[in-house]
Amino acid sequence: MDKEALVPVNDPSFFINRELSWLEFNQRVLEEGYDPRNPLLERVKFLSIVSSNLDEFFEVRVAGLMQQQLSNVSVLGPDALSPNEQLAAISLRVRRMVDDSYRLWNEHLVPELEKNHIFFLRYDELTEQEREYYNEYFEKSVYPVLTPLAVDPVHPFPQLLNKSLNVAVELDGLGLTTNLAVVQVPRILPRLLPYMAGKNESYRYIFIGNLIQARCGKLFHGVTVKGAYQFRVTRNSDLYLDEEETDNLLKTIEIELRKRSRGAAVRLEVQTDCPDHIAEQLLKTFGLVNDDLYRVDG
């Protein structure tokens, strides 16, 4: 064999990037959700696993790459991809995965669930009786625990918890010092609200975020709500420990765990119909760029 024809074993083309490889694994989990041979509720569970996996991926893997980016790390791995190149590739790959995930939910799983008498409804799809039921639920159980927060120079942007559900509300009215407010959805509220009135031959649900969107006008007296848009921010949740310099490892871990809910932002998810100027304001607030923004259809 001609020695000159040998390719060095450290050639970057021989190596697959760890982060991109993990994303391909998650894609295979998503494909299980598309597989009609799997039981319907198992397919829903696979979709849930994909979403949970992506959350953790951003909290740890993407957060680590962003830390390297901020620190100007120049040491390359075996695949010769810099942190910047990895983040750009991840953004493109995750964007396709997110689109595939919501396509699975909206175009495949929801129709199949409806065939089995399980309905996930929007507020504008509710019957008059259902709307009365959910309006009463909002008044008694949701409205008392909501705190709208104006965003202006006097009231800086609230410190939102990691992966918490939030609603950005665009306002219009005389004398306003800001046209944006934020409503953070408390975690004590269930994400899914079943319709419990009367006897039903089907299972009917509405998402708590959609109910708050529809009824948030009650929180802002004397002004007009131009629009309300759900969003979620994912934060750096990695643990940074130096065992050699840590006298009390357990105490250090406890402190680090408390920091996780308020770490640096690494991803912003907004509704598909969220106006660009609001999405841009949120990106600026969290110190993120367009590659960190993901629009979701659901």
N, C-alpha and C positions, 0 to 999 in steps of 0.2 A: 504494500500500500504506500502511495506517495505521501511522505510525511508532510509536505507542503499543503496537501489537501485536507489534513486534519483540522477540525474546528476546535478551538480551545474550549475546555469544559466550562469556563467562566463566561462564555458568550451570553449576553443578556437575553438573546432570543430563545435560549433554552429554559428560561425561568418565567413562571406565571406570577404576576403580582398577587400578594396575599389578600389584599382588600378586594380586588376585582374577582378573585377566585371565590371569596366568600359570597359576593353578590350573585355569582352564578349558582352557588348552592341554594341561596334564597329563591332564585328564579325557579329552581327545580321544585321547591316546596310550593311555589305559586302554581306551577303546572299541575300539581296534584289537585288544586282547587278547580282547575279547568276540566279535569278528567271526569266525564259523566259516569264512569264505572264506580266511582266512589260514592258512598251515601251522601245525601244532600247536606245534612248538618255537619258531616265530616269535612265537606268542601268549604263550608263556612268557617270551620275551625282552622283549616289550612290557611285561609286568607287572614284570619286573626293572627296566626303564628307569624306570617310574613310581615305584618305590620309591627308586631312586637319585636321581631328580630331587627327590623330596620331602625326602630327607636334605639335599641341597644347599640347597634352599629354606629349610629351618629353620636350617641352619648360617649362612646369609648374610642372607637377606631378613627372616626372623622375628627373627633376632638383632639386626639393625639397628633394627627397630621396637621391640624391647625396650629397646635402648639409648636410643632417643628417649623411650620411656615413663619410664625411670629419670631422664632428664635434664629431664623436664617440658617437652619441646619443644611449643610451642603453634602453630608455623607450620603451616598446613594446605596440602595440595597442591591442584591444580585440582579434585579430586573432593570437597574439603571434609571428608574423613574424617580424624579424629585418629588417632594411633597406637593408642590404646585401642580405638577403633571398628574399626580395621583388624584388630587382633589378635583381637577377638571374632568378626568375620566370617570370618577365616581359620580359626579353631578350628572353627566350624560347618561350613565347606566341606570342610576336610580330614577331619573326622570322617566325613562321608558318603563321601568318596573312599576312606578306609581301609576302611570297611565294604564298599564295592563291590569293592575290590582283593581282600580275603580271600574274598568271595563268589565272585569269578571263580576264585580258586585252588581253593577247597574244593568248589564245586558244579559247576564247568565243566572246569577244566584237569585236576585230579586224576582224575576219572572217565575223561576222554579219554586221559590218559596210561596209565591202567590197561588200557584197551582195547588199547593198544599195548605192553603187557607192561612198563611202567615203573611201579614202585610206590614210594611214599614212606610208610614205615611208622612207627607209634609203637611204643615198646618193648613195650607190652602186646599188640600185634598180631603180634609175632614168633613164629615156630615155635620149638620147643625147640632145634633145631639152630642156628637163627639166633641165639637168645639166648645159647647157649654161645659162639658165635663173637664176638659183640659184648661179652660179659662178659670174654672173654680179651683182646680189643682194649683195653677199658677198663683192665684190670689192667696191661697192658704199656705202653700208649702215652698214656693219658689221666691215670690216677690219679697217676703220678709228677710231673706238671707242674701239678697243681691245688693251690692254697693257700687253704683256707677261712679267712675272717676274721670274727671275732666283732664285733658292733656293740654297744658299751656305753660308759659314760663313760670307762672306762680305755682302750678301743680305739675311737677315733673312726672314723666311716665312712670307708672307703678311698676314695682319689681314683681314680675309675674313668675309664678312657680314653674318649674320644669314640667313640660308636657301637660300643663293645665289647659283646659278649654276656655277660650275667651271670645268675646264679641266686640268688634270695633264698630262703634256707632257714629255715623256721620250726621251732624246736626245743622239746622238752619234756623236762624231767628235773630231778631234785633237785640243788640247789646251783648252778643256772645263774644267772649274773648278767645274762644277756640271753636272749631267746628268738628272736633273729634273727642270722643269719650270712649272709655274701655269698661266693659263689664266682665269681671272674672267669674266664671261659673264655679261655685264652691264644690269641692270634691265630696261633700256629704250628700249631694244630690245624685240620684241615679242617672246614668247616661240614657237609659231606655225607659220610657214610661208606657206601661200597658194600659189599654182601655179596659176599665174594670166595671163599667156600668151595665147592668142588665145581663141577660143571657146572650152569649155570642156563639155563633157557629164557626167563628174564625178568631185568630189571634191578631190583634191590631196594636201597633206601637207607633210612638212618635219619639224622635230624639230630643233630649232636653235642650240642646243648642238651638234647634229649629223653633221650639216653643218660645224660648227667650228672644230669639230674633223677631218673632211675630208679635210679641207682647211688650217689647222693651220700651215702646212709646210711653208706657205708664210710668217709667222711671224718670222721664224728662218732661216736666210740666212747663207749658208755655213756649215750647220750641217744637220745631218740626223734625222728625226723624227722616232723613233723606235715604238712609240705607243702613243695614246692619249686616256684618260679615264675620263669620266665625274664623278664628285663627288659633294657631298653636305654635309655641316656640319650644325647641328642644335644646337642652343645655349640656355643657360638658359635665359628665358625671363620673369621670375616671378618678381613681384613687391615687394620690401621689404620696407615697410613703418611702422614707429612708430608714430602714430597720436599724442601721448602724448608728444613726443619730437620734433615734427615738427611744426615750427612756421607758415610756409607758405606751406600748403598742396599742393596747385596747382603747385607751383614752384618745390616742391620735386617730384611730379608725373612727371612733364616735364623732370626733370633730369634723373629719373629712366627709362622713356621711351626711352631716347636717349641712355642709356646704353644697352638696350635690344639687339640691333643689334651686340654687341660685348661682350656679356656675355660669361661665361665659356662654352666650348663645352660639349654636352651631348650625341650626336649621330653622327656617320659618315656613310654616304651612298656612296657606290661605285658601279661601273658597275660589273657585274658578271665576266667579263674577265679581270678585273684589276689585274696585277701581285701581288703576295703576298708581294714582297719587297716594292712595292710602297704603298700598303695598310698599311703595318707595319710602313713605314716612316710617313704616314699621321696620323696614330693613335698616334705615339710618339709625333708628332708635336702638336697635340691637347690635349695631356694628357689623352688619352682614352685607353681602353683595348679591347681585342677581343670581349667581350660581348657587346661592344658598336658599333661594326661594322656590317653593314647590306649590303649584296650584292643584287643588284636589277637587274632584267632581263628586262631592258627597259629604 
